[in-house]
Amino acid sequence: MRKEERSVDSIVEVDVVVEPEEVESWLSESDEFGDDAEWGDAPQERLKSAVVARAEHELLNERIPSPLTRPLMVATEDVRKGEPFRFSMSFAVLPTAELSSYERISLPGKRPEVTDEELRRLYESTIGGVMATTPKPDGAVVEDGDTVDLSLESESEGKAYHPLTASKRYYEMGSGFMPKDFDDMLRGMKVGETATVDLKVPKADTPTSESDGYRDVRVKATVNGIMSDDASSVDDDWIRAQFPGIAGGDELKGALRSQLAAEKDAMYLEAVESLLLQKLASRLEGANIPDAVIELQAAEALEAVRRQLEEQGRTLDDFMKAQNMDEQQMRISLMMDVRDQDRQMMALDAWSRHYGLKPTREDRDEYVSLIANGVGADEAEKVLATMYDGALEESVLRMMAQRDLPA
């Protein structure tokens, strides 16, 4: 494959020539045609699509800077056996820029500290959460405030009533999720005991009357376990038993203080992240992104929003009405967002070049985790599958540069 590349402002144009042996090899390796497929008479649209897709990957996979917009392909020739195939592509890239200063940026304000009151609340919440799954001693009875492990069998009108049938269900006494008679039945029961109560259960969320809004349900409940949130018995021995590796209350509080400090610090950095990027982007020198590129990015972003809404069963018109804007206003808003994002990416690229940052496997894994935290592991893998290797490296480098900014 041969290529001739030229750049005008932020637009890269590439003329490509795919040699005949490459055409045959790529088509034989494609899922659509395969080793034994006769492709000479196949529709040209399919042939061009297969060859161009492979060539695009070969040309752009490791390219830095990576395409900022989807490549526009133009193929005026047909794919013929024994002949080279020619086509052209064009795409936008971020221009290279420098910064007026590469000094690290001081974080605004003061990093948050953990207060004694915050630690007390977290400690009590942690203890209470564990106690809610810690059984009471043998012989204990169900009391108000307890969490009860139940087996439920229910019937209504001679048939099993599945909403109140379960081999294991936790129920908190006094929570109000069941009628008062249910709590009255459980109160005073011991582990292993079974009792039955007749209840009136709503047929719908808003019953209209006593006769047609409720159904009669007979519920048989067996107490499998009784848990309590009474913290009066908590001591170092209990903490050691419930938290392996923790010596006692003081060490647990120390661990919780460190956890809370890390969480608050992360929240603080996230809150000032935008300000840091704005300050960095203000240092750009000679950076100029053509309006045509911004408009194309905004159009692609608008189409992405449209597709996402369709997957959710919604329309773009309904979304814009909810945002109190028309399509032109939305395009302008997207253009402003895109321009800001581009400038921030250029500034981060300049930072990573200046400091010679090199991504490691650990950095890549951290970037994947950041994506997964936002969209879930499965969606993160889909995102990564659509990225060129060069684009992935750019994204990891920008993450590293952003992490490197604070003084």
Buried (B, 14 or more C-beta within 10 A) or exposed (E): BEBEEEEEEBBBBBBBBBEEEBBEEBBEEBEEBEEEEEBEEBEEEBBBBBBBEBBBEBBBBBBEBBBBBEBEBEBEEEBEEEEBBBBBBBBBBBBEBBBEEEEEBEBEEEEBEBEEEBBEEBBEEBBBEBBBEBEBEEEBBBBEEBBBBBBBBBBBEEEEBEEBBEEEBBBBBEEEEBBEEBBEBBBEBEBEEEEEBEBBBEEEEEBEEEEEEBBEBBBBBBBBBBBBBBEEEBEBEBBBEBBEEBEBBEBBBEBBBEEBBEEBBEEBBEEBEEEBBEBBBEBBEEBEBBEEBBBBBBBBBBEEBBEEBEEEEEEBEEBBEEEEBEEEEBBEBBBEBBBBBBBBBBBBBBBBBEEEBEBEEEBBEBBBEEBBEEEEEEEBEEBBEEBBBBBBBBBBBBBBBBEEBEE
